[in-house]
């Protein structure tokens, strides 16, 4: 017998304007930066070469901006509020406010700011204001994400 279970995530109808989701923390490591470099082909010495980076405006290596964005996505996904109900990541606008350094501890928050039913897609669009903070409480990245979420089955 095949067991059918309710996904852990919320259906579109269960989202509430103003609701906020806050992730756990995660340390950014040198290994993360090197792995992301290999995965993406981004071999910029600002990320990989300590001597080169020491002469930059940052005085040290920084994580790739898209690594920070990707980790923020993972941190928020781990909360489970879209687990099994997400249809698609539709769009985003994003700012890289401050650099993320090796050893920084980041966390992400997402606040529901808009909900729009899209019946023809079987759900709706949920828009989130997303912020990523380091261990000093500084906002290092921020923007808006819009995702498509399934409606509750009838």
URQUIVEN-V972216 format. One record per pair of residues at least 12 apart in sequence whose C-alpha atoms are under 7 Angstrom apart, sorted by sequence separation. I is the first residue (numbers start at 1). J is the second residue. If there is no record, write none. Layout:
BEGIN
[[I J] [I J]]
END
This chain:
BEGIN
[[49 61] [114 126] [115 127] [130 142] [131 143] [48 61] [114 127] [130 143] [33 47] [34 48] [47 61] [112 126] [113 127] [129 143] [130 144] [46 61] [47 62] [112 127] [113 128] [129 144] [46 62] [47 63] [112 128] [113 129] [128 144] [129 145] [47 64] [111 128] [112 129] [127 144] [128 145] [110 128] [111 129] [127 145] [128 146] [110 129] [111 130] [127 146] [110 130] [126 146] [127 147] [109 130] [110 131] [125 146] [126 147] [108 130] [109 131] [125 147] [126 148] [108 131] [109 132] [125 148] [108 132] [124 148] [125 149] [107 132] [108 133] [123 148] [124 149] [106 132] [107 133] [123 149] [124 150] [106 133] [107 134] [123 150] [124 151] [106 134] [122 150] [123 151] [105 134] [106 135] [122 151] [33 63] [104 134] [105 135] [33 64] [36 67] [65 96] [104 135] [76 108] [75 108] [72 108] [62 99] [63 100] [62 100] [63 101] [62 101] [63 102] [61 101] [62 102] [100 140] [99 140] [97 139] [98 140] [97 140] [98 141] [96 140] [97 141] [96 141] [95 141] [96 142] [95 142] [94 142] [95 143] [94 143] [93 143] [94 144] [24 75] [93 144] [23 75] [92 144] [93 145] [23 76] [92 145] [91 145] [92 146] [91 146] [23 79] [90 146] [89 146] [90 147] [89 147] [90 148] [88 147] [89 148] [72 132] [88 148] [87 148] [86 148] [87 149] [86 149] [87 150] [85 149] [86 150] [85 150] [9 80] [10 81] [8 80] [9 81] [10 82] [30 102] [8 81] [9 82] [29 102] [9 83] [11 85] [28 102] [29 103] [8 83] [9 84] [10 85] [28 103] [7 83] [8 84] [9 85] [27 103] [28 104] [7 84] [27 104] [28 105] [7 85] [27 105] [26 105] [27 106] [25 105] [26 106] [25 106] [26 107] [25 107] [24 107] [23 107] [23 108] [22 108] [23 109] [22 109] [21 109] [22 110] [20 109] [21 110] [20 110] [21 111] [20 111] [19 111] [20 112] [18 111] [19 112] [18 112] [17 112] [18 113] [16 112] [17 113] [17 114] [12 123] [12 124] [12 149] [11 149] [12 150] [13 151] [11 150] [12 151] [13 152] [11 151] [12 152] [11 152]]
END
